[in-house]
Amino acid sequence: MALTAQVAPMLILFCYCKYAGLQVTDDQLQKAAVQSGILNIDEDFLTLEFREECERIIDTDLLKPADCKEAFLFLKRNFSL
């Protein structure tokens, strides 16, 4: 699954809730996404250059939610535009 404008905010919310110890269901995430209007945004919030470099470093198709924290920290330490 590519990290699109529709997926990224939900993934961020999911990771935050999981590591904060909050229980959030897929249905609750979907309702939050619908109410926020994020699913109606067509444009990508990352520049093409930034996205390509991130995807060159970390294969987002293989990235699991449990590994997002480490992937973010890795990118933060090793990548800048």
N, C-alpha and C positions, 0 to 999 in steps of 0.2 A: 504494500500500500504506500503510495507516495505521500509525502508530507505536504498536503495542499492547504489552502486557506480554510477549507472546511474541516480537515482532520486535525491540524496543529492545535487550535485552541481547545478542542475536546481532549486531546492527548495531554496537553499541559494541565488542564483541570483534573483529569483522571490521575496523573502522577502526583499532583499536589494533594489531592484528597487521600490517595493511597498512603503517601508518606506522612500525612498529618494524622493518620489513623481514622479517617472518616469513611464510613461505608456509603458508597454511591453506586447505584444500579445503572445499567445501560439505559433504562427507561428515563431515569432522572437526568442523565447526561443528554439524551436526545431532547427532552423537554427544555432543558437549559439552552441547548443549541438553537432550537426553534424560537424560543422567546427572545434570545439575544439577536436574532437575525443573521448570525454568522453564516448560515447555510445559503443565504441569498447573495453572498459576496462572490463575484466572478473572478476578481483579480487576485493574483498571488501576492502575498505581502513580502516575499523575499525577492531580491534582485536575481536575475538569471545567473550572474557571475557568482553570487554568494551561494545560491542553491547548488550549482554545479560543483563548486569546490567542496561543500559539505557532503554531497553525495559521492564525490570522488574519495573522500576520506572515510566515510561511514556509509555502508550499504543500508539505506533505510528500509528496503524490502525485507531484510533479515533482522532488523532491530526489534527487540521485544520490549514491551512496556517496562519490565523489571530492569532493563539495561539503560533506560533513557537518562537517568541521573549520571551514570558514568560516561555515557556518550556525550552529554552536554559538557561535563567537566573536561573531558578529553578535547573537545572542540575549543573550549574556552582557553585551555592551556596552549594548544598547538596551532591555532588558526586565527589569522586576522586579515582583513582586507584593507 
